[in-house]
């Protein structure tokens, strides 16, 4: 009887080890460009300008700092998605060949929406790098929500920036946004809307047209620390709790734009002649309808 018990011991121990071993995490790093640490004027974010080349270097450093933090937290599966429309149709804004291993870029054969389609059930968490303040923020550097034609963008009366759209969209699959980077105005919005997310402030927004960056080593330290902390505290991560039905309201720069947007079927003029809204029971449906308003405007 003792021999039988001892013979079964290795299998029991092996089973215990397998059950107790931590599962491997897969993290998505999504980046924009207005929140790049050393992007201090509009030209930094637009392909074809002399400043764009320098901004790509800074963006790559920001993304690599996040990757370093994820690796320090034990993440070995890291995918990166380009979330900025610089106009560069030849390659991503980040310098792909300079990304730290084992990170790799997402490649798709067809266009996809970064805030709704860049993740799936295989993703455990999201880190958003180089993000910016939303429409209606008069001080945030290059503040806007998806498009500059909307000077205010709200969901159920709440001002929304693009990170909030990302977080609410990912919440459909129970995927939390755990860490972000951007300017100090963006950080204020995050503290108001998603206070549990780790935020790395990388520059000071003087106004919508100018920003002042921190020193490079401090930027790297902050982004790396935020990404690492976000993963180490993943068990405590939360999801946005906004429930439907949803009302997406966009205020445009002038009445002509609002009139164009109101041509969308189901659109309603609300509050004033420059604000148009759409309704939906599903967040993704409402979001995609809001993009049609922006496009028509």
N, C-alpha and C positions, 0 to 999 in steps of 0.2 A: 504494500500500500504506500509506503514511503517512497519507494522507487517510482511508482506511478505519479505521485504528486510532484516529485522533483523533475520527472521527465516533462511534465506539463508546464513547469515554471517558465522556461524561456519563451514559450508561445504566449503565455499570459503577460509577461513583461513586454514582449514585442507589441502585443495588442495595446497595452497601456501607452507605450511610447508613440504609436501611430495616432491614437486618439488625442493625446496631449500635444502633439506637435503643432505649432502655429501654422495656419494656412498662409499660402503665398498671396500677397496682395498685388493687384493691378491698378495703377493710378493713371488717370488722364491729366496731362498738363495742357491747358488751353491758354493761348496768349492773344492779347490784343496789342496795340502799339501806342495809343495815346498815353498809356501809363508807363511806358518804357522809362527807366530811371533817368537816363540822360537825354530824353526827348524834351526839349524846352521851347519849341516853336512848331507851328503847323507843318513846315517844310520837312521836318524829321519823319513825318508819318506818310509822306507821299512819294511813291516810286518816280524816279526820273530827276529828283532834285539832288544837288551835291550833299545836302544834309542827310538824305535817306541812307546813304552808305554808312555813315557814322552811327545812325540809329540802329541799323541792323546789328552792328557789333555790340552795342549796348543791350539790345534785345536778347541776343544770344547769351551774353553774360548773365542777364536776369534769369533766363530759362535754365541755364546751367547751374545757377545758384539754387534754384528750386529742385533740380534733379539731384544735386549734392545733398540737400536736406532729406529728400525721399530715400536716397541710398543710405544715409546715416540712420534712418529709421527702419532699415531692413527691407525696403521695397526693391524688388529685382525686375519687375515688369512695368515699364514706363512707356506710355505712348504720348505723342505730342501732336496737337492739332493747331493749324494756323487759323486764327480768328479775326484777322484784320484784312480789310480791303484796300490795300495800298495802291492797287493798279498793276502790281507785278504779276503778270500772267505766266512768267517763265519758271518761277521757283517760289518757295515759301519765303516769307520775310525773314525768318530766322536763317542763320547760316547752317544748313543741315549737316554739312560735313564737320562742323565744329561742336556738335552736340555731344555731351558726355555719354559714354556707354553706360548702361544698355538701352538708353532711350532711343526711340525710333519714331519717325513721322507717320501719321495716318495717311494712307494713300487710297483714294477712291476713284472709280471710273466715271462717276457722274456727280454733278453738283449736290451738295447737301447742306442743310442748315446746321451751323455749328452749335447752336443753343438747344436744338431738339434731336439732332441725328448723329452727333459725333461720339456718342457713348451707347453702350448696351448693357445687358445684365452681367457681362464679364468684368465691368469696371466697379471697383470698390470705393473709390473716392476721386474727387476732382480738385486740382490746384489751378487757380486762374492767375496768370501772370500779366503784368502791365495793363491792368484794367483802369477804368476812369469813372468819374462822376457822371450822373445821369442828366437827362434833359431837365431844365428848370434850375439847375445849380449854376448860379451866376459867377461863381469864383473858381470852380473846378476846371483844371486845364483841359481844354477842348471837350468840355462836357457835352454829352448828347446821349440819346438812347436810340441805337440802331441807325438813325438818320438825322442829319442836321436840320431837315425841314420841320421836324417836330420840336417845338420849344418847351413842351411839357408832355410827359408820357406817364399815365397813371393806370393802375389796375385796381378796380374797386375803390377808387379815391386815393390810393396810396402811390406816391411817386416811385417809379421803378427805374433802376439803372440796368445795364446789360448783365451784370453779375447776378442780380436778383432774378432776371429772366432765366439765366442759366441754372441757378439753384432751384427755382420752382419747377423748371422743366425736368431737371434730373431727379427731383423728388418723386416724380411719377414712377421711377424705377428704384426708389429708395436709395439713391446715390447722393451722399452729402458733398457739398463744397466745403473743404476743410481749411484751405489757406488761400490768400490772395495777396497781390501787391499793387501799389498805385500811389497817387498823391494824397496829401493830408485831407483834402476835401472828400475824396473817395472814401477814406477811412471813416470820416464822420457819418457818411451815409451807411456804411457797413455796420457801424456801432448802433445805428438807429434800427436797421432792418434785419441784419443777421449777426447779432452780437456775439455768437458763439464761434464765429469763424476767425482764425488766426490772420492778422493783417500786418503786412510789412509796408510801412510808409517809406517811400524811396525818394520823394521830392516834395517841395513846398509849392503849391499853386499860388502864384502871385495874382493871376486873374485867368480868364479863359484863353488868353493868347500867350502867356508866359509862365514858365516854371523854373524853380531853382533846385538842382539835384543835390543829394548828399554826396559824400566822398565814396568812391567806388568800393573800397574795402568794407565800409559800413553798410552800403547797399547789399553787398553779397552776404554779409553776416545776418542782416535782418531777413532777407528772403529765405536763406537756408534754415534759419531758426524757425521761421513761421511754417515752412513746409514740413520740417521734422516734427515740430510740436503738433501740427494738424494730424499727422499719422499716428503719433504716439498716443494721442487722445481720441483716436477714431471711435472707440467704444462709447464715448460721450458726445459724439457729433449729433447734431439735430438737423431736421428738415423743415423748410418753410411750412407753415400750417394754414396758409390761405386756402379756403374752400370755395367751390363754385356755388351759384353761377357767377361768371366773370363779366366785368364791364371794362373794356379797354378804351380809354379816352385819350385822344391826341390833340393837343393844341398846336396849330400851325402858325407860321410867321405872318400870314395875312389871310384875308377873307377869300382871295382867289384860290389859294392852295386848299383851303377848307372846302370850298365849293367843288373843286375837283375830287377831293377825297370822298365827299358825300355822295358821289355817283356810285360808290360801291353798294351793291344790293344789301339791304338791311342796315346800312349806316344811318345814324341819327345825329342831327345837330343838337349840341347840348351846351348848357351854361352860357355860351356866347357864340358869336358868328364865326369865330376862329377854331372852335373845338368840335370835333366829330368823334363819335363813339360807336363801338360795335359790341354785341353781346354774344356769349357762348357759355354752354354748360361745361365745356372742357377747356383747360388752360391752353393746351397746344392749339386748339381750334381758334380760340380768341387771339392768341399771339399771331398766328398766320393771317388772320383777318386784319390785324393792326398793320402788318407789313403791306397789305394791299392798300390801306389808306395812305401810307407813306409813299408808296409807289405812284399812286394816282396823283397825289399832291405835287 
